[in-house]
Every structure is written in structure tokens, then in C-alpha cells.
Amino acid sequence: MRQEAEKMKSEGESDVNPALGVVVTWSVQSVEVHPREGDDTAPWGGTIQFLIESRTPELDGTATDQFERSYEYVWNVENESWIMQ
């Protein structure tokens, strides 16, 4: 699950055109994994929480925005991988 969080962080930060001057930073706030009782095909669930900050240059300085985002996952036994819900 931690690897999935780092992959999303890397993709999120590189998904901005550098010519725009916008800098986006994804900070992993938490990674939680919990059992899913009675579900043999997806016995584990998880949540990844990020704090995302974007800094945009403006004529009178820099505008900064922050927001939180969370993503839900389940562990797929057949594929042996985390799948976003």
C-alpha cells in the first residue's frame, strides 16, 4: 500500500506542465490497511490520504492552495494487487 501511495505521489507531482510555473507537492498523510471480514476475493481494504499543495506564480506574488484527498483500495487476491475503488 505504501508503494501505491509513493507511485500516486510521483505521478501527481509530475502531471503538471513545468512551463506554467505551477509547483504541486503531494504529501502522504497516512496509509491505513484493515481486514475486510467475509470477503475472500478482497480480504484487505485500505485508505491513502494526501495533503496536496499547489503554488502558482502571480503578478503580485505566489498563490498557494492546499486540499486533502483520500483514495480507497481493496486487495485483489486473484491479481495480487491493490485496486482503487
Rosetta constraint file for C-alpha pairs under 8 A:
AtomPair CA 1 CA 5 HARMONIC 6.36 0.50
AtomPair CA 1 CA 31 HARMONIC 6.99 0.50
AtomPair CA 1 CA 33 HARMONIC 7.73 0.50
AtomPair CA 1 CA 46 HARMONIC 7.51 0.50
AtomPair CA 1 CA 48 HARMONIC 7.97 0.50
AtomPair CA 1 CA 82 HARMONIC 7.18 0.50
AtomPair CA 2 CA 6 HARMONIC 6.31 0.50
AtomPair CA 2 CA 31 HARMONIC 6.55 0.50
AtomPair CA 3 CA 7 HARMONIC 6.14 0.50
AtomPair CA 4 CA 8 HARMONIC 6.23 0.50
AtomPair CA 4 CA 82 HARMONIC 7.78 0.50
AtomPair CA 5 CA 9 HARMONIC 6.13 0.50
AtomPair CA 5 CA 28 HARMONIC 7.02 0.50
AtomPair CA 5 CA 31 HARMONIC 7.64 0.50
AtomPair CA 5 CA 48 HARMONIC 6.50 0.50
AtomPair CA 6 CA 10 HARMONIC 6.16 0.50
AtomPair CA 6 CA 28 HARMONIC 7.88 0.50
AtomPair CA 7 CA 11 HARMONIC 6.19 0.50
AtomPair CA 8 CA 12 HARMONIC 5.90 0.50
AtomPair CA 9 CA 13 HARMONIC 6.16 0.50
AtomPair CA 9 CA 26 HARMONIC 5.46 0.50
AtomPair CA 9 CA 27 HARMONIC 7.28 0.50
AtomPair CA 9 CA 28 HARMONIC 7.57 0.50
AtomPair CA 10 CA 14 HARMONIC 6.22 0.50
AtomPair CA 11 CA 15 HARMONIC 6.01 0.50
AtomPair CA 12 CA 16 HARMONIC 7.82 0.50
AtomPair CA 12 CA 24 HARMONIC 7.77 0.50
AtomPair CA 12 CA 26 HARMONIC 6.97 0.50
AtomPair CA 13 CA 23 HARMONIC 7.84 0.50
AtomPair CA 13 CA 24 HARMONIC 5.48 0.50
AtomPair CA 13 CA 25 HARMONIC 5.91 0.50
AtomPair CA 13 CA 26 HARMONIC 6.54 0.50
AtomPair CA 16 CA 20 HARMONIC 7.95 0.50
AtomPair CA 16 CA 22 HARMONIC 7.09 0.50
AtomPair CA 16 CA 23 HARMONIC 7.66 0.50
AtomPair CA 16 CA 24 HARMONIC 7.47 0.50
AtomPair CA 17 CA 21 HARMONIC 7.69 0.50
AtomPair CA 17 CA 22 HARMONIC 7.61 0.50
AtomPair CA 18 CA 22 HARMONIC 6.65 0.50
AtomPair CA 18 CA 23 HARMONIC 7.84 0.50
AtomPair CA 21 CA 56 HARMONIC 6.54 0.50
AtomPair CA 21 CA 57 HARMONIC 6.48 0.50
AtomPair CA 22 CA 54 HARMONIC 6.74 0.50
AtomPair CA 22 CA 55 HARMONIC 5.64 0.50
AtomPair CA 22 CA 56 HARMONIC 4.68 0.50
AtomPair CA 22 CA 57 HARMONIC 6.84 0.50
AtomPair CA 23 CA 54 HARMONIC 5.58 0.50
AtomPair CA 23 CA 55 HARMONIC 5.18 0.50
AtomPair CA 23 CA 56 HARMONIC 6.69 0.50
AtomPair CA 24 CA 52 HARMONIC 7.06 0.50
AtomPair CA 24 CA 53 HARMONIC 5.66 0.50
AtomPair CA 24 CA 54 HARMONIC 4.34 0.50
AtomPair CA 24 CA 55 HARMONIC 6.48 0.50
AtomPair CA 25 CA 52 HARMONIC 5.72 0.50
AtomPair CA 25 CA 53 HARMONIC 5.22 0.50
AtomPair CA 25 CA 54 HARMONIC 6.41 0.50
AtomPair CA 26 CA 50 HARMONIC 6.26 0.50
AtomPair CA 26 CA 51 HARMONIC 5.90 0.50
AtomPair CA 26 CA 52 HARMONIC 4.57 0.50
AtomPair CA 26 CA 53 HARMONIC 6.58 0.50
AtomPair CA 27 CA 50 HARMONIC 5.44 0.50
AtomPair CA 27 CA 51 HARMONIC 5.16 0.50
AtomPair CA 27 CA 52 HARMONIC 6.30 0.50
AtomPair CA 28 CA 48 HARMONIC 7.45 0.50
AtomPair CA 28 CA 49 HARMONIC 6.14 0.50
AtomPair CA 28 CA 50 HARMONIC 4.63 0.50
AtomPair CA 28 CA 51 HARMONIC 6.57 0.50
AtomPair CA 29 CA 48 HARMONIC 7.71 0.50
AtomPair CA 29 CA 49 HARMONIC 5.34 0.50
AtomPair CA 29 CA 50 HARMONIC 5.16 0.50
AtomPair CA 29 CA 51 HARMONIC 6.40 0.50
AtomPair CA 30 CA 47 HARMONIC 7.84 0.50
AtomPair CA 30 CA 48 HARMONIC 5.86 0.50
AtomPair CA 30 CA 49 HARMONIC 5.23 0.50
AtomPair CA 30 CA 50 HARMONIC 7.20 0.50
AtomPair CA 31 CA 46 HARMONIC 7.25 0.50
AtomPair CA 31 CA 47 HARMONIC 5.86 0.50
AtomPair CA 31 CA 48 HARMONIC 4.68 0.50
AtomPair CA 31 CA 49 HARMONIC 6.58 0.50
AtomPair CA 32 CA 46 HARMONIC 5.31 0.50
AtomPair CA 32 CA 47 HARMONIC 5.23 0.50
AtomPair CA 32 CA 48 HARMONIC 6.57 0.50
AtomPair CA 33 CA 44 HARMONIC 6.84 0.50
AtomPair CA 33 CA 45 HARMONIC 5.74 0.50
AtomPair CA 33 CA 46 HARMONIC 4.23 0.50
AtomPair CA 33 CA 47 HARMONIC 6.68 0.50
AtomPair CA 34 CA 44 HARMONIC 5.77 0.50
AtomPair CA 34 CA 45 HARMONIC 5.38 0.50
AtomPair CA 34 CA 46 HARMONIC 6.04 0.50
AtomPair CA 35 CA 43 HARMONIC 5.90 0.50
AtomPair CA 35 CA 44 HARMONIC 4.55 0.50
AtomPair CA 35 CA 45 HARMONIC 6.17 0.50
AtomPair CA 36 CA 42 HARMONIC 7.18 0.50
AtomPair CA 36 CA 43 HARMONIC 4.93 0.50
AtomPair CA 36 CA 44 HARMONIC 5.19 0.50
AtomPair CA 36 CA 45 HARMONIC 6.20 0.50
AtomPair CA 37 CA 43 HARMONIC 6.79 0.50
AtomPair CA 38 CA 43 HARMONIC 7.47 0.50
AtomPair CA 39 CA 43 HARMONIC 5.25 0.50
AtomPair CA 40 CA 77 HARMONIC 7.84 0.50
AtomPair CA 41 CA 76 HARMONIC 6.10 0.50
AtomPair CA 41 CA 77 HARMONIC 5.52 0.50
AtomPair CA 41 CA 78 HARMONIC 7.16 0.50
AtomPair CA 42 CA 74 HARMONIC 5.88 0.50
AtomPair CA 42 CA 75 HARMONIC 5.09 0.50
AtomPair CA 42 CA 76 HARMONIC 4.94 0.50
AtomPair CA 42 CA 77 HARMONIC 6.03 0.50
AtomPair CA 43 CA 74 HARMONIC 7.64 0.50
AtomPair CA 43 CA 75 HARMONIC 6.51 0.50
AtomPair CA 43 CA 76 HARMONIC 7.75 0.50
AtomPair CA 43 CA 77 HARMONIC 7.63 0.50
AtomPair CA 44 CA 74 HARMONIC 5.71 0.50
AtomPair CA 44 CA 75 HARMONIC 5.19 0.50
AtomPair CA 45 CA 72 HARMONIC 7.42 0.50
AtomPair CA 45 CA 73 HARMONIC 5.60 0.50
AtomPair CA 45 CA 74 HARMONIC 4.25 0.50
AtomPair CA 45 CA 75 HARMONIC 6.15 0.50
AtomPair CA 46 CA 72 HARMONIC 5.81 0.50
AtomPair CA 46 CA 73 HARMONIC 5.03 0.50
AtomPair CA 46 CA 74 HARMONIC 6.16 0.50
AtomPair CA 47 CA 70 HARMONIC 6.69 0.50
AtomPair CA 47 CA 71 HARMONIC 5.59 0.50
AtomPair CA 47 CA 72 HARMONIC 4.64 0.50
AtomPair CA 47 CA 73 HARMONIC 6.15 0.50
AtomPair CA 48 CA 70 HARMONIC 5.51 0.50
AtomPair CA 48 CA 71 HARMONIC 5.30 0.50
AtomPair CA 48 CA 72 HARMONIC 6.70 0.50
AtomPair CA 49 CA 68 HARMONIC 7.18 0.50
AtomPair CA 49 CA 69 HARMONIC 5.84 0.50
AtomPair CA 49 CA 70 HARMONIC 4.26 0.50
AtomPair CA 49 CA 71 HARMONIC 6.58 0.50
AtomPair CA 50 CA 68 HARMONIC 5.67 0.50
AtomPair CA 50 CA 69 HARMONIC 5.28 0.50
AtomPair CA 50 CA 70 HARMONIC 6.15 0.50
AtomPair CA 51 CA 66 HARMONIC 6.95 0.50
AtomPair CA 51 CA 67 HARMONIC 5.89 0.50
AtomPair CA 51 CA 68 HARMONIC 4.58 0.50
AtomPair CA 51 CA 69 HARMONIC 6.52 0.50
AtomPair CA 52 CA 66 HARMONIC 5.58 0.50
AtomPair CA 52 CA 67 HARMONIC 5.44 0.50
AtomPair CA 52 CA 68 HARMONIC 6.05 0.50
AtomPair CA 52 CA 69 HARMONIC 7.38 0.50
AtomPair CA 53 CA 64 HARMONIC 6.96 0.50
AtomPair CA 53 CA 65 HARMONIC 5.62 0.50
AtomPair CA 53 CA 66 HARMONIC 4.39 0.50
AtomPair CA 53 CA 67 HARMONIC 6.67 0.50
AtomPair CA 54 CA 64 HARMONIC 5.67 0.50
AtomPair CA 54 CA 65 HARMONIC 5.33 0.50
AtomPair CA 54 CA 66 HARMONIC 6.55 0.50
AtomPair CA 55 CA 62 HARMONIC 6.30 0.50
AtomPair CA 55 CA 63 HARMONIC 5.64 0.50
AtomPair CA 55 CA 64 HARMONIC 4.53 0.50
AtomPair CA 55 CA 65 HARMONIC 6.65 0.50
AtomPair CA 56 CA 62 HARMONIC 5.48 0.50
AtomPair CA 56 CA 63 HARMONIC 5.13 0.50
AtomPair CA 56 CA 64 HARMONIC 6.44 0.50
AtomPair CA 57 CA 61 HARMONIC 6.14 0.50
AtomPair CA 57 CA 62 HARMONIC 4.44 0.50
AtomPair CA 57 CA 63 HARMONIC 6.34 0.50
AtomPair CA 58 CA 62 HARMONIC 5.34 0.50
AtomPair CA 58 CA 63 HARMONIC 6.66 0.50
AtomPair CA 71 CA 84 HARMONIC 7.03 0.50
AtomPair CA 71 CA 85 HARMONIC 7.57 0.50
AtomPair CA 72 CA 84 HARMONIC 5.85 0.50
AtomPair CA 72 CA 85 HARMONIC 5.50 0.50
AtomPair CA 73 CA 82 HARMONIC 6.08 0.50
AtomPair CA 73 CA 83 HARMONIC 5.31 0.50
AtomPair CA 73 CA 84 HARMONIC 4.37 0.50
AtomPair CA 73 CA 85 HARMONIC 5.39 0.50
AtomPair CA 74 CA 82 HARMONIC 5.60 0.50
AtomPair CA 74 CA 83 HARMONIC 5.43 0.50
AtomPair CA 74 CA 84 HARMONIC 6.67 0.50
AtomPair CA 74 CA 85 HARMONIC 7.09 0.50
AtomPair CA 75 CA 80 HARMONIC 6.92 0.50
AtomPair CA 75 CA 81 HARMONIC 5.75 0.50
AtomPair CA 75 CA 82 HARMONIC 4.56 0.50
AtomPair CA 75 CA 83 HARMONIC 6.31 0.50
AtomPair CA 76 CA 80 HARMONIC 5.47 0.50
AtomPair CA 76 CA 81 HARMONIC 5.51 0.50
AtomPair CA 76 CA 82 HARMONIC 6.12 0.50
AtomPair CA 76 CA 83 HARMONIC 6.72 0.50
AtomPair CA 77 CA 81 HARMONIC 7.23 0.50
